[in-house]
Amino acid sequence: MEQQLRTILDETAGLSVPASEIGEDQDLFALGLTSFATVTVMLAIEDGFDIEFPDQLLNRTTFRTVGTLMGAIRELHGDGLAA
Amino acid sequence: MLHDPGRLTTAKEGAVARAAAVAAAHAEAVDRDARFPAEGIDALKAEGLLGAMVPRALGGHGATLAEIAGQCQRLGEACAATAMIFAMHQIQVACVVSHGLGTAWFEALARRIAGDQLLVASITSEVGIGGDMRSSLCAIERSGERFTLSKQGPTISYGAEADLFLATARAHGDAPASDQRLVAIPRDGCRMSLIGEWNAMGMRGTCSTGFVVEAEGDAAQILPAPFAEIAAETMTPVSHLLWGGVWTGIAAEALTRARRFLRAKARGQAAVPGAGASRLMAAIGLIESAQARLAVLLAAFDATHALGSDRAIVPTEDGGWPVGLACATTLNMLKHDVATLCHQAVLEAMLVCGMAGYRNGGAHSVARHLRDILSAQLMIGNDRIAATTGPMLVAQRAPLGRL
């Protein structure tokens, strides 16, 4: 799942480095993620993982790192799909 | 009224009314000559109002945002340039008191803003960037505990008169465009070279000329929080709410003149002109709508943000303040809509007053008001707001329009 997320970031996030080089806890906003881009990233994640983001997860905390995004995706997937 | 009349006013009684009267007396000259409204700003300083938002413990009035917005509105009725300068100054003060009071340098700055009535300006726009506040080309260059910054700002309102600037820049030389910090630059810490002149159809007294700014200072002058946080939590919401105060003030004065015009006409004819009065009703309805949206959000802001004071506040979710993406979309829509509503209202006022409204000068002229209110749809561009806010609304799922 994490590889799928990194592919989505490469395609939609507009970051200054390739997603493969980003650490789990590295601040994505410091790498160029804008709040406007988070909308595109979110829609791509919803599409790619077949999940729905509730409004309470639409904030900077969720999108801050690869780690926090994976946490949200796993929580929304619900069935504990292996990473 | 935008503020709660039951709340104890911390400013002196009648302070803003006195300052507004001075501003009104010079409004036509300020507009005609596109000059800084020195008299109105000096009157605000004399009343201590530039320090209104600074907490009382630091020498200010500890005013709520609703009180400041009400002051913006009273000033907007008198002179749009004075009001907008006051609003822009308070937006910067809001950033200082909301994000800086944990550090000695910014606490001392807050005291000076109140004690010395410092006028604070903003350098967010940048040559080569356009209107996107969340993007910078220039970068803070650090050298130990010192920094230097060189920025070309095409539009620095009252840049020639401000005592201190808050400027955005990339956090360091390798930072991406959106990884920004906000840095405080006192006038004596920079060299400024003028670029061009300010000669616009309205807001002529804001003197929004460009400058090349070469600054240096102490690392302590850099606000530690990422500018993304400062912008989302404070600068953008406070900007949209205080600008709304200014704009509804401009519209209110235009409609007051239209009402006065109809009353004068009625005396001559022993009856109120029907068509004009109906148009006035529709126009007043427009600013009532704008006021209502502002009042709800101002109350929610003050319930959830202390602006550095010791006021009791509640968590944002409990105080009705929107969170996450909804905060951005709600505040963007507010700005977009209030700008349009106020423009429509002033236009209606001109249609009521006819030639008397179209003329420059005279008791029923609303020409300056129309020119001034047209700026509202351009700062920040309403089209830009719609282009970014639309998709952000599509991403949300919360129920719409619930009471």
Interface residues (C-beta under 8 A of the other chain):
Chain A: L15 S16 F29 A30 L31 G32 L33 T34 S35 F36 T38 V39 T40 M42 L43 E52 F53 P54 D55 Q56 L57 L58 N59 R60
Chain B: R134 A171 A175 P176 A177 S178 D179 P226 A228 E229 A232 V323 G324 L325 A326 A328 T388 P391 M392 V394 A395 Q396 R397 A398
